[in-house]
């Protein structure tokens, strides 16, 4: 059986759930969330900025659609080198991931994307979504950037030795 799309009230309730959840993350000093903004032009779109260790900041775009809450995180620009190895590594990482996947988007940039059904939205699912994005970026970012831009790291190491 197919589930009917949410009613206008269910969509409004989902939006309120996301707003409240994100507002609560900003209040807690132990949270990685450091900023939340709402898109002035697109109703049901948020930008969530999280502080990290492997990467200083990660921004997650949340977009509430008719049936799903889609999340998208920019990971890296198009790899300058080792493109085949980077793509193979992304596919291998995707094999381990649940609820998110690496993809190639505009300008061949690398993204982490996923979606959650609107009828599943609650604090637990939203917390897991943010945690999943955070942990995935923390786990894979450094190895991806070092592979995709290897010569930049070699130059930095050479300059540091002189």
C-alpha positions in Angstrom: 0.0 0.0 0.0 1.1 3.5 -0.8 0.9 6.1 1.9 -1.0 9.3 1.1 1.0 12.5 1.1 0.8 14.4 4.3 -2.2 16.8 4.7 -1.5 20.5 4.9 -1.7 20.3 8.7 0.7 17.3 8.8 3.2 19.2 6.7 2.8 22.2 9.0 3.3 20.0 12.0 6.4 18.4 10.5 7.9 21.9 9.8 7.1 22.9 13.5 8.8 19.7 14.7 12.0 20.5 12.7 12.0 24.1 13.9 11.6 23.1 17.6 14.2 20.4 17.3 16.8 22.7 15.7 16.0 25.6 18.1 16.7 23.2 21.0 20.1 22.1 19.5 21.2 25.8 19.5 20.4 26.2 23.2 22.5 23.2 24.3 26.2 24.2 24.5 27.3 20.6 24.2 25.7 20.3 20.7 27.7 20.4 17.5 25.0 22.7 16.0 26.3 26.2 16.0 23.9 28.0 13.6 20.5 27.4 12.0 18.9 29.6 9.4 15.7 29.3 7.5 15.6 30.0 3.8 13.6 33.2 3.3 12.6 32.2 -0.3 11.9 28.5 0.1 9.4 27.5 2.7 10.5 24.3 4.5 14.2 24.7 3.9 16.9 25.1 6.7 20.6 25.5 6.8 22.2 23.8 9.8 25.9 24.5 10.5 27.8 22.1 12.7 31.3 22.4 14.1 33.6 19.4 13.7 37.1 18.2 14.1 38.1 16.7 10.8 36.4 19.6 9.0 35.9 22.9 10.9 32.3 23.3 9.8 29.7 21.2 7.9 26.5 22.7 6.6 23.5 20.5 6.1 20.7 21.7 3.9 17.3 20.3 5.0 14.4 20.5 2.6 10.9 19.5 3.5 9.2 18.2 0.4 5.8 16.7 -0.1 6.7 13.3 1.2 10.3 13.5 2.5 12.8 15.6 4.4 15.8 15.6 2.1 19.3 16.3 3.5 22.3 17.4 1.5 25.8 18.2 2.6 28.6 19.5 0.4 31.7 17.4 0.9 34.3 18.3 -1.7 34.7 20.0 -5.0 35.5 17.9 -8.0 38.7 15.9 -7.3 41.7 17.4 -9.0 43.5 14.0 -9.0 42.8 10.3 -8.3 39.2 10.7 -9.6 38.7 7.0 -10.2 40.1 6.1 -6.8 37.9 8.7 -5.1 34.8 7.4 -6.9 35.6 3.8 -6.0 36.2 4.8 -2.4 32.8 6.6 -2.3 31.1 3.5 -3.6 32.8 1.4 -0.9 31.8 3.9 1.8 28.2 3.8 0.5 28.2 0.1 1.1 28.8 0.7 4.8 26.4 3.7 5.2 22.7 3.6 6.2 20.4 6.5 5.8 22.9 8.5 3.7 24.9 8.1 0.6 27.7 9.9 -1.2 26.8 11.3 -4.6 28.2 13.4 -7.4 26.2 16.6 -7.9 26.5 19.9 -9.7 30.0 20.7 -11.2 30.9 17.1 -10.3 31.2 18.1 -6.6 30.9 15.4 -3.9 27.9 15.4 -1.6 26.4 13.4 1.2 22.6 13.0 0.7 19.7 11.2 2.1 16.0 11.5 2.9 13.5 10.7 5.6 9.8 10.1 5.2 7.7 13.0 6.5 5.6 10.7 8.5 8.7 9.4 10.4 9.8 12.9 11.6 10.4 13.1 15.3 13.2 14.2 17.6 14.8 10.8 17.5 14.9 10.6 13.7 16.2 14.1 13.4 18.9 13.5 16.0 20.0 10.4 14.2 20.0 12.3 10.9 22.3 15.0 12.2 24.5 12.4 14.0 24.8 10.3 10.8 25.9 13.3 8.8 28.3 14.5 11.5 29.9 11.0 12.0 30.2 10.3 8.3 32.0 13.6 7.6 34.2 13.1 10.6 35.1 9.5 9.5 35.7 10.0 5.8 36.5 13.7 5.0 40.2 13.7 5.7 40.9 10.6 3.6 38.8 11.9 0.7 40.4 15.3 0.7 43.9 13.8 0.9 43.2 11.5 -2.0 41.4 14.1 -4.2 44.0 16.8 -3.7 47.1 14.7 -3.0 49.7 17.0 -4.6 48.6 19.9 -2.4 49.5 17.9 0.7 52.8 16.8 -0.9 53.6 20.5 -1.6 52.7 21.4 2.0 55.0 18.7 3.4 57.8 19.7 1.1 57.5 23.3 2.1 57.5 22.4 5.7 60.8 20.6 5.4 62.8 23.4 4.1 
